[in-house]
Structures are given as C-alpha cells and as structure tokens.
Amino acid sequence: MYLRIYEVDVPIHDALGPARRGVHVFTGVADSPAAALRRAHEVYDAALAAQRAGLEIPGKQPDNWGARGLRPGWQME
C-alpha cells in the first residue's frame, strides 16, 4: 500500500462575526483523499473535545495527524 502525506484545509468562521474567516490546516499520512478527510475530522473532534474539557490538545499521532490549536468560538464550515 502506498501512503501519501495529505493536507486538508477546512474553512472556518467566527461564530460571533461570520464575516471573519480563516482556515484550519491538518496534515498527515493517508492512503486516499477520503481517508485523509476522515482523519482530519477525527483530529478536529479530539482537539475540540479536549479544549471543551479544559485539557491540552492531543499532539501528533503515530500517523502524523494532529492539531496544534483551535480558535475558540470559531466553527468549521
């Protein structure tokens, strides 16, 4: 199986000021674009759960997927 490093750019916006926009960038190893998108969502969900619980955001996983931080109050599109 041939694995590649993917970058998944997810548009986000400020819930209090929808005109303010940005991008969460996730990178890591996957065997297909669909798998990369799934891993990006999993990493985001884990980071969001940790942030809401007042815990440190999990670092990079063995497959190199991870999140460094999230913008409080911003939502994925």
N, CA, C and O atoms as a Maestro MAE file, in Angstrom:
{
 s_m_m2io_version
 :::
 2.0.0
}

f_m_ct {
 s_m_title
 :::
 protein
 m_atom[308] {
  # First column is atom index #
  i_m_mmod_type
  r_m_x_coord
  r_m_y_coord
  r_m_z_coord
  i_m_residue_number
  s_m_chain_name
  s_m_pdb_residue_name
  s_m_pdb_atom_name
  i_m_atomic_number
  :::
  1 25 0.858 -1.182 0.000 1 A "MET " " N  " 7
  2 3 0.000 0.000 0.000 1 A "MET " " CA " 6
  3 2 0.896 1.233 0.000 1 A "MET " " C  " 6
  4 15 1.862 1.307 0.759 1 A "MET " " O  " 8
  5 25 0.575 2.180 -0.838 2 A "TYR " " N  " 7
  6 3 1.341 3.404 -0.974 2 A "TYR " " CA " 6
  7 2 0.650 4.506 -0.184 2 A "TYR " " C  " 6
  8 15 -0.499 4.844 -0.467 2 A "TYR " " O  " 8
  9 25 1.341 5.072 0.809 3 A "LEU " " N  " 7
  10 3 0.768 6.139 1.621 3 A "LEU " " CA " 6
  11 2 1.364 7.479 1.211 3 A "LEU " " C  " 6
  12 15 2.538 7.571 0.853 3 A "LEU " " O  " 8
  13 25 0.548 8.496 1.270 4 A "ARG " " N  " 7
  14 3 0.975 9.844 0.932 4 A "ARG " " CA " 6
  15 2 0.677 10.776 2.089 4 A "ARG " " C  " 6
  16 15 -0.149 10.475 2.951 4 A "ARG " " O  " 8
  17 25 1.352 11.901 2.098 5 A "ILE " " N  " 7
  18 3 1.051 12.944 3.074 5 A "ILE " " CA " 6
  19 2 0.032 13.871 2.441 5 A "ILE " " C  " 6
  20 15 0.235 14.387 1.342 5 A "ILE " " O  " 8
  21 25 -1.066 14.075 3.151 6 A "TYR " " N  " 7
  22 3 -2.146 14.929 2.662 6 A "TYR " " CA " 6
  23 2 -2.261 16.178 3.525 6 A "TYR " " C  " 6
  24 15 -1.905 16.176 4.703 6 A "TYR " " O  " 8
  25 25 -2.765 17.239 2.915 7 A "GLU " " N  " 7
  26 3 -3.120 18.456 3.627 7 A "GLU " " CA " 6
  27 2 -4.608 18.677 3.413 7 A "GLU " " C  " 6
  28 15 -5.089 18.691 2.280 7 A "GLU " " O  " 8
  29 25 -5.328 18.850 4.509 8 A "VAL " " N  " 7
  30 3 -6.762 19.110 4.450 8 A "VAL " " CA " 6
  31 2 -6.985 20.510 5.015 8 A "VAL " " C  " 6
  32 15 -6.756 20.747 6.201 8 A "VAL " " O  " 8
  33 25 -7.429 21.427 4.175 9 A "ASP " " N  " 7
  34 3 -7.720 22.801 4.578 9 A "ASP " " CA " 6
  35 2 -9.218 22.940 4.804 9 A "ASP " " C  " 6
  36 15 -10.018 22.753 3.888 9 A "ASP " " O  " 8
  37 25 -9.583 23.269 6.028 10 A "VAL " " N  " 7
  38 3 -11.000 23.343 6.390 10 A "VAL " " CA " 6
  39 2 -11.374 24.804 6.661 10 A "VAL " " C  " 6
  40 15 -10.862 25.408 7.603 10 A "VAL " " O  " 8
  41 25 -12.260 25.372 5.843 11 A "PRO " " N  " 7
  42 3 -12.694 26.747 6.091 11 A "PRO " " CA " 6
  43 2 -13.426 26.849 7.431 11 A "PRO " " C  " 6
  44 15 -14.197 25.966 7.806 11 A "PRO " " O  " 8
  45 25 -13.162 27.954 8.143 12 A "ILE " " N  " 7
  46 3 -13.815 28.215 9.418 12 A "ILE " " CA " 6
  47 2 -14.282 29.667 9.440 12 A "ILE " " C  " 6
  48 15 -13.828 30.494 8.650 12 A "ILE " " O  " 8
  49 25 -15.195 29.957 10.357 13 A "HIS " " N  " 7
  50 3 -15.629 31.342 10.537 13 A "HIS " " CA " 6
  51 2 -15.890 31.603 12.019 13 A "HIS " " C  " 6
  52 15 -16.145 30.681 12.794 13 A "HIS " " O  " 8
  53 25 -15.819 32.861 12.388 14 A "ASP " " N  " 7
  54 3 -16.072 33.288 13.762 14 A "ASP " " CA " 6
  55 2 -17.579 33.271 13.984 14 A "ASP " " C  " 6
  56 15 -18.324 33.928 13.256 14 A "ASP " " O  " 8
  57 25 -18.025 32.530 14.977 15 A "ALA " " N  " 7
  58 3 -19.464 32.418 15.250 15 A "ALA " " CA " 6
  59 2 -20.081 33.771 15.603 15 A "ALA " " C  " 6
  60 15 -21.258 34.003 15.326 15 A "ALA " " O  " 8
  61 25 -19.302 34.663 16.209 16 A "LEU " " N  " 7
  62 3 -19.826 35.979 16.586 16 A "LEU " " CA " 6
  63 2 -19.681 37.021 15.483 16 A "LEU " " C  " 6
  64 15 -20.333 38.064 15.519 16 A "LEU " " O  " 8
  65 25 -18.846 36.745 14.527 17 A "GLY " " N  " 7
  66 3 -18.647 37.665 13.406 17 A "GLY " " CA " 6
  67 2 -18.408 36.865 12.140 17 A "GLY " " C  " 6
  68 15 -17.268 36.733 11.697 17 A "GLY " " O  " 8
  69 25 -19.487 36.321 11.543 18 A "PRO " " N  " 7
  70 3 -19.345 35.418 10.399 18 A "PRO " " CA " 6
  71 2 -18.539 35.970 9.227 18 A "PRO " " C  " 6
  72 15 -18.089 35.204 8.375 18 A "PRO " " O  " 8
  73 25 -18.351 37.280 9.173 19 A "ALA " " N  " 7
  74 3 -17.549 37.849 8.089 19 A "ALA " " CA " 6
  75 2 -16.065 37.542 8.302 19 A "ALA " " C  " 6
  76 15 -15.277 37.586 7.357 19 A "ALA " " O  " 8
  77 25 -15.690 37.232 9.540 20 A "ARG " " N  " 7
  78 3 -14.299 36.860 9.837 20 A "ARG " " CA " 6
  79 2 -14.110 35.394 9.487 20 A "ARG " " C  " 6
  80 15 -14.793 34.525 10.027 20 A "ARG " " O  " 8
  81 25 -13.190 35.127 8.591 21 A "ARG " " N  " 7
  82 3 -12.975 33.767 8.093 21 A "ARG " " CA " 6
  83 2 -11.516 33.370 8.254 21 A "ARG " " C  " 6
  84 15 -10.627 34.215 8.363 21 A "ARG " " O  " 8
  85 25 -11.296 32.073 8.265 22 A "GLY " " N  " 7
  86 3 -9.948 31.539 8.363 22 A "GLY " " CA " 6
  87 2 -9.930 30.109 7.866 22 A "GLY " " C  " 6
  88 15 -10.869 29.650 7.216 22 A "GLY " " O  " 8
  89 25 -8.849 29.408 8.179 23 A "VAL " " N  " 7
  90 3 -8.683 28.024 7.741 23 A "VAL " " CA " 6
  91 2 -7.963 27.244 8.838 23 A "VAL " " C  " 6
  92 15 -6.949 27.698 9.367 23 A "VAL " " O  " 8
  93 25 -8.485 26.079 9.171 24 A "HIS " " N  " 7
  94 3 -7.741 25.111 9.972 24 A "HIS " " CA " 6
  95 2 -7.031 24.213 8.970 24 A "HIS " " C  " 6
  96 15 -7.650 23.732 8.020 24 A "HIS " " O  " 8
  97 25 -5.740 23.983 9.173 25 A "VAL " " N  " 7
  98 3 -4.956 23.149 8.277 25 A "VAL " " CA " 6
  99 2 -4.536 21.888 9.035 25 A "VAL " " C  " 6
  100 15 -3.933 21.962 10.105 25 A "VAL " " O  " 8
  101 25 -4.865 20.744 8.463 26 A "PHE " " N  " 7
  102 3 -4.495 19.457 9.039 26 A "PHE " " CA " 6
  103 2 -3.635 18.722 8.028 26 A "PHE " " C  " 6
  104 15 -3.919 18.756 6.831 26 A "PHE " " O  " 8
  105 25 -2.582 18.053 8.498 27 A "THR " " N  " 7
  106 3 -1.731 17.263 7.612 27 A "THR " " CA " 6
  107 2 -1.442 15.913 8.243 27 A "THR " " C  " 6
  108 15 -1.448 15.773 9.466 27 A "THR " " O  " 8
  109 25 -1.191 14.930 7.406 28 A "GLY " " N  " 7
  110 3 -0.840 13.612 7.896 28 A "GLY " " CA " 6
  111 2 -0.820 12.590 6.780 28 A "GLY " " C  " 6
  112 15 -1.069 12.901 5.615 28 A "GLY " " O  " 8
  113 25 -0.517 11.365 7.165 29 A "VAL " " N  " 7
  114 3 -0.392 10.263 6.221 29 A "VAL " " CA " 6
  115 2 -1.740 9.571 6.049 29 A "VAL " " C  " 6
  116 15 -2.457 9.336 7.022 29 A "VAL " " O  " 8
  117 25 -2.078 9.247 4.798 30 A "ALA " " N  " 7
  118 3 -3.320 8.521 4.498 30 A "ALA " " CA " 6
  119 2 -3.148 7.785 3.180 30 A "ALA " " C  " 6
  120 15 -2.255 8.086 2.387 30 A "ALA " " O  " 8
  121 25 -4.028 6.811 2.967 31 A "ASP " " N  " 7
  122 3 -3.934 6.046 1.718 31 A "ASP " " CA " 6
  123 2 -4.886 6.546 0.639 31 A "ASP " " C  " 6
  124 15 -4.879 6.024 -0.476 31 A "ASP " " O  " 8
  125 25 -5.711 7.558 0.954 32 A "SER " " N  " 7
  126 3 -6.629 8.120 -0.040 32 A "SER " " CA " 6
  127 2 -7.120 9.483 0.439 32 A "SER " " C  " 6
  128 15 -7.017 9.791 1.626 32 A "SER " " O  " 8
  129 25 -7.647 10.295 -0.459 33 A "PRO " " N  " 7
  130 3 -8.222 11.577 -0.044 33 A "PRO " " CA " 6
  131 2 -9.363 11.396 0.963 33 A "PRO " " C  " 6
  132 15 -9.498 12.190 1.895 33 A "PRO " " O  " 8
  133 25 -10.182 10.358 0.779 34 A "ALA " " N  " 7
  134 3 -11.293 10.118 1.714 34 A "ALA " " CA " 6
  135 2 -10.768 9.785 3.110 34 A "ALA " " C  " 6
  136 15 -11.319 10.248 4.109 34 A "ALA " " O  " 8
  137 25 -9.710 8.988 3.180 35 A "ALA " " N  " 7
  138 3 -9.120 8.643 4.478 35 A "ALA " " CA " 6
  139 2 -8.509 9.882 5.132 35 A "ALA " " C  " 6
  140 15 -8.587 10.040 6.351 35 A "ALA " " O  " 8
  141 25 -7.903 10.756 4.337 36 A "ALA " " N  " 7
  142 3 -7.326 11.991 4.867 36 A "ALA " " CA " 6
  143 2 -8.417 12.885 5.452 36 A "ALA " " C  " 6
  144 15 -8.244 13.453 6.531 36 A "ALA " " O  " 8
  145 25 -9.519 13.007 4.756 37 A "LEU " " N  " 7
  146 3 -10.623 13.822 5.249 37 A "LEU " " CA " 6
  147 2 -11.191 13.244 6.549 37 A "LEU " " C  " 6
  148 15 -11.513 13.984 7.477 37 A "LEU " " O  " 8
  149 25 -11.310 11.922 6.603 38 A "ARG " " N  " 7
  150 3 -11.807 11.263 7.818 38 A "ARG " " CA " 6
  151 2 -10.872 11.519 8.991 38 A "ARG " " C  " 6
  152 15 -11.334 11.835 10.087 38 A "ARG " " O  " 8
  153 25 -9.561 11.389 8.778 39 A "ARG " " N  " 7
  154 3 -8.595 11.617 9.855 39 A "ARG " " CA " 6
  155 2 -8.607 13.075 10.303 39 A "ARG " " C  " 6
  156 15 -8.502 13.354 11.498 39 A "ARG " " O  " 8
  157 25 -8.731 14.002 9.364 40 A "ALA " " N  " 7
  158 3 -8.793 15.421 9.735 40 A "ALA " " CA " 6
  159 2 -9.987 15.678 10.635 40 A "ALA " " C  " 6
  160 15 -9.874 16.414 11.615 40 A "ALA " " O  " 8
  161 25 -11.130 15.081 10.317 41 A "HIS " " N  " 7
  162 3 -12.320 15.244 11.167 41 A "HIS " " CA " 6
  163 2 -12.097 14.623 12.533 41 A "HIS " " C  " 6
  164 15 -12.501 15.199 13.544 41 A "HIS " " O  " 8
  165 25 -11.457 13.454 12.585 42 A "GLU " " N  " 7
  166 3 -11.195 12.794 13.868 42 A "GLU " " CA " 6
  167 2 -10.265 13.642 14.741 42 A "GLU " " C  " 6
  168 15 -10.488 13.779 15.944 42 A "GLU " " O  " 8
  169 25 -9.231 14.203 14.131 43 A "VAL " " N  " 7
  170 3 -8.295 15.049 14.867 43 A "VAL " " CA " 6
  171 2 -8.998 16.298 15.376 43 A "VAL " " C  " 6
  172 15 -8.797 16.705 16.520 43 A "VAL " " O  " 8
  173 25 -9.817 16.905 14.534 44 A "TYR " " N  " 7
  174 3 -10.564 18.099 14.952 44 A "TYR " " CA " 6
  175 2 -11.495 17.763 16.107 44 A "TYR " " C  " 6
  176 15 -11.544 18.494 17.096 44 A "TYR " " O  " 8
  177 25 -12.234 16.663 15.990 45 A "ASP " " N  " 7
  178 3 -13.161 16.275 17.059 45 A "ASP " " CA " 6
  179 2 -12.432 16.036 18.375 45 A "ASP " " C  " 6
  180 15 -12.919 16.442 19.430 45 A "ASP " " O  " 8
  181 25 -11.265 15.380 18.330 46 A "ALA " " N  " 7
  182 3 -10.486 15.116 19.546 46 A "ALA " " CA " 6
  183 2 -9.961 16.418 20.146 46 A "ALA " " C  " 6
  184 15 -9.983 16.598 21.364 46 A "ALA " " O  " 8
  185 25 -9.489 17.322 19.292 47 A "ALA " " N  " 7
  186 3 -8.983 18.610 19.777 47 A "ALA " " CA " 6
  187 2 -10.102 19.437 20.391 47 A "ALA " " C  " 6
  188 15 -9.911 20.060 21.436 47 A "ALA " " O  " 8
  189 25 -11.258 19.449 19.758 48 A "LEU " " N  " 7
  190 3 -12.395 20.201 20.270 48 A "LEU " " CA " 6
  191 2 -12.864 19.633 21.611 48 A "LEU " " C  " 6
  192 15 -13.159 20.396 22.531 48 A "LEU " " O  " 8
  193 25 -12.935 18.317 21.733 49 A "ALA " " N  " 7
  194 3 -13.345 17.682 22.995 49 A "ALA " " CA " 6
  195 2 -12.356 18.017 24.109 49 A "ALA " " C  " 6
  196 15 -12.763 18.300 25.236 49 A "ALA " " O  " 8
  197 25 -11.066 17.987 23.800 50 A "ALA " " N  " 7
  198 3 -10.049 18.316 24.805 50 A "ALA " " CA " 6
  199 2 -10.165 19.778 25.224 50 A "ALA " " C  " 6
  200 15 -10.096 20.095 26.411 50 A "ALA " " O  " 8
  201 25 -10.342 20.666 24.250 51 A "GLN " " N  " 7
  202 3 -10.462 22.093 24.549 51 A "GLN " " CA " 6
  203 2 -11.673 22.360 25.436 51 A "GLN " " C  " 6
  204 15 -11.577 23.114 26.404 51 A "GLN " " O  " 8
  205 25 -12.796 21.756 25.115 52 A "ARG " " N  " 7
  206 3 -14.025 21.952 25.904 52 A "ARG " " CA " 6
  207 2 -13.889 21.406 27.317 52 A "ARG " " C  " 6
  208 15 -14.507 21.925 28.247 52 A "ARG " " O  " 8
  209 25 -13.076 20.353 27.484 53 A "ALA " " N  " 7
  210 3 -12.873 19.748 28.799 53 A "ALA " " CA " 6
  211 2 -11.764 20.453 29.584 53 A "ALA " " C  " 6
  212 15 -11.470 20.079 30.719 53 A "ALA " " O  " 8
  213 25 -11.156 21.464 28.980 54 A "GLY " " N  " 7
  214 3 -10.088 22.190 29.644 54 A "GLY " " CA " 6
  215 2 -8.765 21.442 29.655 54 A "GLY " " C  " 6
  216 15 -7.886 21.731 30.467 54 A "GLY " " O  " 8
  217 25 -8.626 20.482 28.752 55 A "LEU " " N  " 7
  218 3 -7.407 19.685 28.672 55 A "LEU " " CA " 6
  219 2 -6.514 20.175 27.545 55 A "LEU " " C  " 6
  220 15 -6.945 20.940 26.682 55 A "LEU " " O  " 8
  221 25 -5.269 19.728 27.564 56 A "GLU " " N  " 7
  222 3 -4.343 20.064 26.488 56 A "GLU " " CA " 6
  223 2 -4.755 19.331 25.209 56 A "GLU " " C  " 6
  224 15 -5.168 18.172 25.254 56 A "GLU " " O  " 8
  225 25 -4.639 20.006 24.091 57 A "ILE " " N  " 7
  226 3 -4.985 19.398 22.803 57 A "ILE " " CA " 6
  227 2 -3.980 18.288 22.506 57 A "ILE " " C  " 6
  228 15 -2.774 18.498 22.635 57 A "ILE " " O  " 8
  229 25 -4.466 17.103 22.108 58 A "PRO " " N  " 7
  230 3 -3.546 15.998 21.813 58 A "PRO " " CA " 6
  231 2 -2.550 16.377 20.722 58 A "PRO " " C  " 6
  232 15 -2.893 17.089 19.779 58 A "PRO " " O  " 8
  233 25 -1.342 15.906 20.854 59 A "GLY " " N  " 7
  234 3 -0.300 16.183 19.871 59 A "GLY " " CA " 6
  235 2 -0.424 15.262 18.670 59 A "GLY " " C  " 6
  236 15 -1.447 14.611 18.454 59 A "GLY " " O  " 8
  237 25 0.643 15.230 17.903 60 A "LYS " " N  " 7
  238 3 0.647 14.389 16.693 60 A "LYS " " CA " 6
  239 2 0.502 12.924 17.047 60 A "LYS " " C  " 6
  240 15 1.082 12.437 18.017 60 A "LYS " " O  " 8
  241 25 -0.279 12.236 16.243 61 A "GLN " " N  " 7
  242 3 -0.489 10.807 16.383 61 A "GLN " " CA " 6
  243 2 0.595 10.066 15.591 61 A "GLN " " C  " 6
  244 15 1.334 10.699 14.837 61 A "GLN " " O  " 8
  245 25 0.708 8.746 15.743 62 A "PRO " " N  " 7
  246 3 1.735 7.998 15.001 62 A "PRO " " CA " 6
  247 2 1.656 8.167 13.477 62 A "PRO " " C  " 6
  248 15 2.667 8.040 12.787 62 A "PRO " " O  " 8
  249 25 0.458 8.453 12.952 63 A "ASP " " N  " 7
  250 3 0.329 8.660 11.504 63 A "ASP " " CA " 6
  251 2 0.521 10.131 11.111 63 A "ASP " " C  " 6
  252 15 0.175 10.541 10.003 63 A "ASP " " O  " 8
  253 25 1.080 10.912 12.043 64 A "ASN " " N  " 7
  254 3 1.417 12.324 11.854 64 A "ASN " " CA " 6
  255 2 0.226 13.270 11.824 64 A "ASN " " C  " 6
  256 15 0.413 14.461 11.575 64 A "ASN " " O  " 8
  257 25 -0.984 12.794 12.064 65 A "TRP " " N  " 7
  258 3 -2.125 13.689 12.136 65 A "TRP " " CA " 6
  259 2 -2.177 14.293 13.535 65 A "TRP " " C  " 6
  260 15 -1.920 13.602 14.521 65 A "TRP " " O  " 8
  261 25 -2.505 15.557 13.622 66 A "GLY " " N  " 7
  262 3 -2.618 16.217 14.908 66 A "GLY " " CA " 6
  263 2 -3.080 17.647 14.728 66 A "GLY " " C  " 6
  264 15 -3.159 18.156 13.610 66 A "GLY " " O  " 8
  265 25 -3.381 18.281 15.833 67 A "ALA " " N  " 7
  266 3 -3.800 19.689 15.829 67 A "ALA " " CA " 6
  267 2 -2.946 20.427 16.849 67 A "ALA " " C  " 6
  268 15 -2.667 19.901 17.927 67 A "ALA " " O  " 8
  269 25 -2.536 21.624 16.517 68 A "ARG " " N  " 7
  270 3 -1.741 22.427 17.454 68 A "ARG " " CA " 6
  271 2 -2.617 23.345 18.281 68 A "ARG " " C  " 6
  272 15 -2.255 23.710 19.399 68 A "ARG " " O  " 8
  273 25 -3.758 23.717 17.747 69 A "GLY " " N  " 7
  274 3 -4.635 24.620 18.467 69 A "GLY " " CA " 6
  275 2 -5.902 24.875 17.681 69 A "GLY " " C  " 6
  276 15 -5.974 24.639 16.475 69 A "GLY " " O  " 8
  277 25 -6.890 25.360 18.393 70 A "LEU " " N  " 7
  278 3 -8.164 25.729 17.770 70 A "LEU " " CA " 6
  279 2 -8.501 27.154 18.184 70 A "LEU " " C  " 6
  280 15 -8.129 27.600 19.269 70 A "LEU " " O  " 8
  281 25 -9.187 27.841 17.336 71 A "ARG " " N  " 7
  282 3 -9.623 29.194 17.669 71 A "ARG " " CA " 6
  283 2 -10.940 29.105 18.427 71 A "ARG " " C  " 6
  284 15 -11.947 28.671 17.866 71 A "ARG " " O  " 8
  285 25 -10.949 29.511 19.699 72 A "PRO " " N  " 7
  286 3 -12.196 29.464 20.471 72 A "PRO " " CA " 6
  287 2 -13.286 30.305 19.800 72 A "PRO " " C  " 6
  288 15 -13.041 31.435 19.377 72 A "PRO " " O  " 8
  289 25 -14.484 29.741 19.712 73 A "GLY " " N  " 7
  290 3 -15.612 30.460 19.133 73 A "GLY " " CA " 6
  291 2 -15.705 30.381 17.618 73 A "GLY " " C  " 6
  292 15 -16.645 30.912 17.027 73 A "GLY " " O  " 8
  293 25 -14.747 29.729 16.987 74 A "TRP " " N  " 7
  294 3 -14.787 29.582 15.533 74 A "TRP " " CA " 6
  295 2 -15.370 28.232 15.181 74 A "TRP " " C  " 6
  296 15 -15.162 27.257 15.903 74 A "TRP " " O  " 8
  297 25 -16.102 28.163 14.074 75 A "GLN " " N  " 7
  298 3 -16.766 26.930 13.666 75 A "GLN " " CA " 6
  299 2 -16.312 26.502 12.277 75 A "GLN " " C  " 6
  300 15 -16.027 27.326 11.408 75 A "GLN " " O  " 8
  301 25 -16.252 25.170 12.097 76 A "MET " " N  " 7
  302 3 -15.935 24.640 10.776 76 A "MET " " CA " 6
  303 2 -17.116 24.836 9.849 76 A "MET " " C  " 6
  304 15 -18.269 24.848 10.281 76 A "MET " " O  " 8
  305 25 -16.818 24.990 8.571 77 A "GLU " " N  " 7
  306 3 -17.898 25.140 7.581 77 A "GLU " " CA " 6
  307 2 -18.128 23.838 6.866 77 A "GLU " " C  " 6
  308 15 -18.995 23.757 5.996 77 A "GLU " " O  " 8
  :::
 }
 m_bond[307] {
  # First column is bond index #
  i_m_from
  i_m_to
  i_m_order
  :::
  1 1 2 1
  2 2 3 1
  3 3 4 2
  4 3 5 1
  5 5 6 1
  6 6 7 1
  7 7 8 2
  8 7 9 1
  9 9 10 1
  10 10 11 1
  11 11 12 2
  12 11 13 1
  13 13 14 1
  14 14 15 1
  15 15 16 2
  16 15 17 1
  17 17 18 1
  18 18 19 1
  19 19 20 2
  20 19 21 1
  21 21 22 1
  22 22 23 1
  23 23 24 2
  24 23 25 1
  25 25 26 1
  26 26 27 1
  27 27 28 2
  28 27 29 1
  29 29 30 1
  30 30 31 1
  31 31 32 2
  32 31 33 1
  33 33 34 1
  34 34 35 1
  35 35 36 2
  36 35 37 1
  37 37 38 1
  38 38 39 1
  39 39 40 2
  40 39 41 1
  41 41 42 1
  42 42 43 1
  43 43 44 2
  44 43 45 1
  45 45 46 1
  46 46 47 1
  47 47 48 2
  48 47 49 1
  49 49 50 1
  50 50 51 1
  51 51 52 2
  52 51 53 1
  53 53 54 1
  54 54 55 1
  55 55 56 2
  56 55 57 1
  57 57 58 1
  58 58 59 1
  59 59 60 2
  60 59 61 1
  61 61 62 1
  62 62 63 1
  63 63 64 2
  64 63 65 1
  65 65 66 1
  66 66 67 1
  67 67 68 2
  68 67 69 1
  69 69 70 1
  70 70 71 1
  71 71 72 2
  72 71 73 1
  73 73 74 1
  74 74 75 1
  75 75 76 2
  76 75 77 1
  77 77 78 1
  78 78 79 1
  79 79 80 2
  80 79 81 1
  81 81 82 1
  82 82 83 1
  83 83 84 2
  84 83 85 1
  85 85 86 1
  86 86 87 1
  87 87 88 2
  88 87 89 1
  89 89 90 1
  90 90 91 1
  91 91 92 2
  92 91 93 1
  93 93 94 1
  94 94 95 1
  95 95 96 2
  96 95 97 1
  97 97 98 1
  98 98 99 1
  99 99 100 2
  100 99 101 1
  101 101 102 1
  102 102 103 1
  103 103 104 2
  104 103 105 1
  105 105 106 1
  106 106 107 1
  107 107 108 2
  108 107 109 1
  109 109 110 1
  110 110 111 1
  111 111 112 2
  112 111 113 1
  113 113 114 1
  114 114 115 1
  115 115 116 2
  116 115 117 1
  117 117 118 1
  118 118 119 1
  119 119 120 2
  120 119 121 1
  121 121 122 1
  122 122 123 1
  123 123 124 2
  124 123 125 1
  125 125 126 1
  126 126 127 1
  127 127 128 2
  128 127 129 1
  129 129 130 1
  130 130 131 1
  131 131 132 2
  132 131 133 1
  133 133 134 1
  134 134 135 1
  135 135 136 2
  136 135 137 1
  137 137 138 1
  138 138 139 1
  139 139 140 2
  140 139 141 1
  141 141 142 1
  142 142 143 1
  143 143 144 2
  144 143 145 1
  145 145 146 1
  146 146 147 1
  147 147 148 2
  148 147 149 1
  149 149 150 1
  150 150 151 1
  151 151 152 2
  152 151 153 1
  153 153 154 1
  154 154 155 1
  155 155 156 2
  156 155 157 1
  157 157 158 1
  158 158 159 1
  159 159 160 2
  160 159 161 1
  161 161 162 1
  162 162 163 1
  163 163 164 2
  164 163 165 1
  165 165 166 1
  166 166 167 1
  167 167 168 2
  168 167 169 1
  169 169 170 1
  170 170 171 1
  171 171 172 2
  172 171 173 1
  173 173 174 1
  174 174 175 1
  175 175 176 2
  176 175 177 1
  177 177 178 1
  178 178 179 1
  179 179 180 2
  180 179 181 1
  181 181 182 1
  182 182 183 1
  183 183 184 2
  184 183 185 1
  185 185 186 1
  186 186 187 1
  187 187 188 2
  188 187 189 1
  189 189 190 1
  190 190 191 1
  191 191 192 2
  192 191 193 1
  193 193 194 1
  194 194 195 1
  195 195 196 2
  196 195 197 1
  197 197 198 1
  198 198 199 1
  199 199 200 2
  200 199 201 1
  201 201 202 1
  202 202 203 1
  203 203 204 2
  204 203 205 1
  205 205 206 1
  206 206 207 1
  207 207 208 2
  208 207 209 1
  209 209 210 1
  210 210 211 1
  211 211 212 2
  212 211 213 1
  213 213 214 1
  214 214 215 1
  215 215 216 2
  216 215 217 1
  217 217 218 1
  218 218 219 1
  219 219 220 2
  220 219 221 1
  221 221 222 1
  222 222 223 1
  223 223 224 2
  224 223 225 1
  225 225 226 1
  226 226 227 1
  227 227 228 2
  228 227 229 1
  229 229 230 1
  230 230 231 1
  231 231 232 2
  232 231 233 1
  233 233 234 1
  234 234 235 1
  235 235 236 2
  236 235 237 1
  237 237 238 1
  238 238 239 1
  239 239 240 2
  240 239 241 1
  241 241 242 1
  242 242 243 1
  243 243 244 2
  244 243 245 1
  245 245 246 1
  246 246 247 1
  247 247 248 2
  248 247 249 1
  249 249 250 1
  250 250 251 1
  251 251 252 2
  252 251 253 1
  253 253 254 1
  254 254 255 1
  255 255 256 2
  256 255 257 1
  257 257 258 1
  258 258 259 1
  259 259 260 2
  260 259 261 1
  261 261 262 1
  262 262 263 1
  263 263 264 2
  264 263 265 1
  265 265 266 1
  266 266 267 1
  267 267 268 2
  268 267 269 1
  269 269 270 1
  270 270 271 1
  271 271 272 2
  272 271 273 1
  273 273 274 1
  274 274 275 1
  275 275 276 2
  276 275 277 1
  277 277 278 1
  278 278 279 1
  279 279 280 2
  280 279 281 1
  281 281 282 1
  282 282 283 1
  283 283 284 2
  284 283 285 1
  285 285 286 1
  286 286 287 1
  287 287 288 2
  288 287 289 1
  289 289 290 1
  290 290 291 1
  291 291 292 2
  292 291 293 1
  293 293 294 1
  294 294 295 1
  295 295 296 2
  296 295 297 1
  297 297 298 1
  298 298 299 1
  299 299 300 2
  300 299 301 1
  301 301 302 1
  302 302 303 1
  303 303 304 2
  304 303 305 1
  305 305 306 1
  306 306 307 1
  307 307 308 2
  :::
 }
}
